[in-house]
Amino acid sequence: MTSPKPVIGVTTSRDRGRLMWWFNRFALWRAGARGVRLMPHRRMDVHRLDGLVLGGGDDIGADLYGAELRPMVRLDPDRDALEIKLLRFATEQKLPVLGICRGSQMINVSLGGTLHGDIHDAYENVPRMRTPLPRKTVRLVADSRLHGIIGKSRDRVNALHHQAVARLGSGLRVAARDEHGIVQAIESPSELFLLGVQWHPEFMVLDPGQQRLYRALVASARKRKVAAEGPAARAPSDEAVADRIEKRKETARC
């Protein structure tokens, strides 16, 4: 018996992020999963989830990583709280997680890491690049999970962020940096699928390597789903097999 498609939750802001949501939903559909939108103040049954995508969006509150509040930045404290709870649940239930831009930063913060409030304050001579097109070069760490998925040592990605990972959270390692040394991807070296990228793979619909990120997430979600359902969900019962045989006999007699 074929198991239903894995259900992957995708976090967004309540009033913004519709475009990112639709692109993520499309990428998950192509990878063989069903995306569901997760927003603050919307009731949900998290036990239905087989995986999680933390999407892009507003800045993360500086109070969560011990920094000073920056003026003129857009925050979403309700979403911060939601994603921290979801990450805690995902860790407990061993759900695979992909963090995108803000989502990658949230993975780091949730594990005790810190952020650069603005990369242009922390790194001199970094160009002000903001584009959904793949204009930035990143170098992938050779033995990282990310390198194994994308299959390249160097890749071209887009850039829509001004915050970035500073001090790594507990149990994380750097999976990619750009030419200026800014962290562009993080991951857990354990068996748990916990990976964050600073760019937006959902917008790179023609890039096979970026779409493999979604396939890897869905494959991990499907594997966990099958294991959680157990042998009874993977194969029909003896009674079901007997019933099918009897129905075939009746059809043959007709």
Beta strands, then each sheet from edge to edge (+ up, - down):
strand 1: 7-11
strand 2: 34-38
strand 3: 51-54
strand 4: 97-100
strand 5: 115-116
strand 6: 131-140
strand 7: 154-159
strand 8: 164-165
strand 9: 173-178
strand 10: 183-187
strand 11: 194-197
sheet 1: 2+ 1+ 3+ 4+ 11+ 10- 9+ 6- 7+
sheet 2: 5+ 8-
end
